[in-house]
Amino acid sequence: MSLTTTRAQPLFVARDLRKNYGQGAAAIEILKGVNIETRSGEMTAIVVASGSGKTTLLRLLGTLDTPTSGELFFQGESLTRKNDNELARYRNRSVGFIFQFHHLLPEFTALENVMMPGLIAGKKRDEMAGPATHLLTQVELSHRLDHKVGELSGGEQQRAALARALIMKPALLFADEPTGNLDTRSGELVFELLHGLCDELALSTIMVTHNETLAARMHRRLTLKDGVLLPE
C-alpha cells in the first residue's frame, strides 16, 4: 500500500528545467522541460532507466549544476537567481543529500562524519555532538559512534550517511538510489528509517530509484523518460 499525504503549498518547485550539453547544431538535449513540485512530508519517487539523465536531473534539482533554462523555487523564493555563496548556504542549511555510495570520510568516525556539515557551517564540536549522537541512535547505530567507516558494514555506512544528511535539519532531501548497493534486509531497514524520519521531521524527499517496489510505497511516483517527467 502506498503512503498517503495531505495537500499543502509546495515547498520546492522545478519549472520547465532544460539542460543541453554542447552548442549549436552539436548540442545534446538531456532534459527537455522537467516540472516537479513537492510538499513538506511528501516522498516522491522518480523511476529512471540507466543513462536517462538521472545524474543530470539530481544535480540540477540540488543546485549543484546550472540549467540551460528553467527555474527552481524553494519556499516560494527563486533559487536560480542566487549567487554561488547563497546557494552554498541554502544547501548546507536546507538540503540533505544521500547517494548510492555513502561518500563518508574514511579517516573519521561515524560520529565525526555526521557532525561534519555542522562543523563546516562553523558550529562547535560540543554543539554538534549531541544532535549527531541522537540521529545515530535513531538509525540504530548508537553502538558504532566511535567506529571508523571501514569498520562499518554497507548497511551501517548508508545509515550513517542518512544521519549525516539530516544533521542540519533540512526541509528537503535528495536521495540517489540509497538502497541500490544494499542487500534486501539492509535496504528495507534504510527505507523504513527514512520513511519514519520523513514523517517525524515533515521532511520532503525526492528519491531516484530503479526499484519499482520501493517506488510504489511512496506518496507519488514519476517516470523520467525522454528528458521529461511523466506522472503515473
N, C-alpha and C positions, 0 to 999 in steps of 0.2 A: 504494500500500500504506500502511495506517495505521501509526502508531508503536506500539511495544509498551512496556509498563512493568511493574514488579513491584509487588505489593501491600504496603502498609505501613500504619501507623496514620495516620489523617487528620491533615493539617497544619491545614486550615481547614474549618469546618463551618458551614453555614447551616441552621437548623432551623425549619421552619414559618413562614417570613417572610411577613408580610402588610403591605400598605400601602394605606391609604384616604386619599382627599382629600375634605374636607368632613365634615359631621357629620350624624347622624340620618338621616332619610329621604333627604336630599340627598347622602349620602356616596357617592363613587365608589370601588369596589374595584379597584385596579390590579393588585396581586399577591395571590394567593389561597392562599398556603401553599407557598412555594418551599423546596425541600430540595436541598442540594448539599453534597458533600464532595470535597476534593481532597488529594492527597498530594504530597510532595516530588518534583520532577522530572516531574510529570504535567501534560500540556497538555489542557485541557478547552475544547471549542468549544460556545458557546451560539448556536444559529441562531435568528434572530428575523425577524419581518416588521416593516415600518415601523409605528411607532405602537403597538407591542405591549408597551410598558413597559420597554424595554431600558435607557433612561437611568435610570429609577427603580431598576431592579434593580442596576445597577452602582454607583449612589450608595449604596444600602443595603449591598451587599457590601463596598464600600470604606470604610464607616463615615463617609461624607460626609453622610448623612442618617439619620434615626432611623426604624425600622419602627414601624408601629402595634402589631404584636405579633410574637413570634418571637424567636429568639436566634442570635447569632453566636459561634463559638468559634475561637480561634487557639492551636494547641499545647495544646489542652485547657482553655484559660482563657477565661471568658466575656468578650466584648468589649462586649456591650450593658449591662454593669454598670459600665463605666469612665466617668469623667467626661471633659469635653472636652479637658482638658490631657493626660490619659493617652492618649486616642485620638490626639491630635496627635503625641505621641511615638511611638506604635505605627505610625502611617502613615509618619512620617519614617524610622524605623529598620527596619521590617519589610515595607513595602509599596511597590511601584512602580506607577506609572500611565503608560500610553501611550494616546493618543487618536487619533481620525481626523485631527484638526487638531493640529499638533505643539505648540502653546502654548509655543514657545520665546520668550525675551525678546529683541526685535529690537535693542535697544541694546547687547547683549553679544555676544561671540564664541562660537563653538561650544564652545571650551574652558571659558569662563566659565559658559555655560549648564549644562554638565554638572557643573561644580563646585558649582553653586548650592545643591542640597539639603544638601551638607556644610557650606557656609558658613552656611546658615540654622540648622543644628544646632550652630553655634558652633565648628566646626573652622577651622583656619587655611588660608590660600591655599596655603602651601607643602606642607601636609599633603594637600591635595586635588588638587594639580596633577598629581602622578604617576599616581594611580589614574584620573583623568579622561583623561589622555593615553593611558593603556593601553586604556581602554574605547573611545575614539575610534579608536584603531588597530585594535582588534578589529572595529569596524563599518566599517572601510576608509575612515576619514576623517583619517588622520594628516597628510595634506597640506592639511587645512582647519581646523586648530586655531585659527588667528587670524582666520578669516573670520567676519564677522557674518552673522546669519540671512538677511538679504536677498541675500547673495552665494551662498547655497547653493541647489541645486536642490530640488525637492519631495522626491525620494528621499533626498537628503543630510540635509534637515531632519528627516525621520522617523527616520533612523538616529541622528542626534544626540539626538533625543528618546528613543530606545531606550537609548542610553548614559546619558542623564540618569536614566532610570527605574531603572537598575541600579547607580548610583554608590554607594548606601548598602548594597549587597549584600543586597537584600531577599530574603526567603524566598518572597514571594508577589507576583505581577504581575497586574494587571488591564489588559486591552487592549480598547479600544473601536474596532472597525473600523480597525486600524492600517495596513492596506493599501488602505483604501477610496478614498483620493484619489490613488493612485499608478497609473502605467501598469503593464502586466503585468510587465515586466522588473524595475522598481524594487520592485514589490510582492513578487515572488518573492525578491529579494535580502533584503528586510526579514524575510520569513518564515523563510528559511534561516538568517539570522543569529540570529533569535530562537530557533529550534529548537536550533541549536548551543549557544547560551548557556544554554538550559534544561538541556541535558544536562550541560554543563560545571559549572554552578553548582547543580545539583539544584533549579532554580527551578520552583515551581508556578505555572502560568499559567492564568487563566480569560479566554478571549477571546470577545467578542461579535462575530459576523460574519454578513453575508448571503452570503458566498462559500462555496458548497457544496463546491467542490473543495478549498478550504483546510480546511474543517471535517473532511473525510474523511481528512485527513492527520494529524489529532491523535489523542491516545490515546482520548478519549471525545468523543461528540457528544450534546448535549442540545438540545431544541427548546423555546423559550418560547412557549407557546400558551395563550390564555385565562387568563393570570395564573399558570400553573404550569409547572414544568419537566418535560418528558417525555423519558425515555431513548430512544435509538434503537439 
